[in-house]
Amino acid sequence: MSEFIKIYNENPNQKEIDKVVAVLKRGGLVIYPTDTVYGLGCDITNNKALEKIAQIKGVKLEKAKFSFICNNLSHLSDYVKQIDSATFKILKRALPGPYTFILPGSNNLPKVFKKKKTVGIRIPDNNIIRALVETLGNPIVSTSIRDEDEILEYTTDPELIFEKWRKLVDIVIDGGYGDNLGSTIIDFTDGYPEVIREGKGSLDIL
């Protein structure tokens, strides 16, 4: 049975964070707030959990376009090939913030993502998800939870999210109302910025 846990973004309770991390380490799936829409994620090192998310999304794991949520830029070198200083400066300016940066993947990507040439990196401006990643000690693989409703792409009310997802995930975190605008996606794989989707993040950073 899924749990519904209230955590405050201003000052996340470490006991609650530890509880969620214990579930992630066991291969559980968690829905959490970000600085944009609510996300669904798991521990990047747990293949069974990754398979579960791919199944829920109806995609093959090797082809899934998941983002890696990091706590800060120090995780970059683990998963991303060396980037030039101009790109790094833009990342530093934009993050934490409502952006997903698509960067060239390194050889250290987890086994299931080895064939991927690129990786989407996200550092949300949200204390709850960053505290989870920091306590877990490695990134969380993330995907947004879209709604089938064509008018409202994303559900913003955590109670409604819990109602809908309780049979599929282990924990839904209530971190307050979410946004219904996704992150701005910028692709840097060719060395220059290509805007894939304009979302909540302003393009003034470029």
Secondary structure, 3 states (H helix, E strand, C coil): CCEEEECCCCCCCHHHHHHHHHHHHCCCCEEECCCCCCEEEEECCCHHHHHHHHHHHCCCHHHCCCEEECCCHHHHHHHECCCCHHHHHHHHHHCCCCEEEEEEECCCCCHHHCCCCEEEEECCCCHHHHHHHHHHCCCEEEEECECCCCCCCECCCHHHHHHHHCCCCCEEEECCCCCCCCCEEEECCCCCCEEEECCCCCHHHC
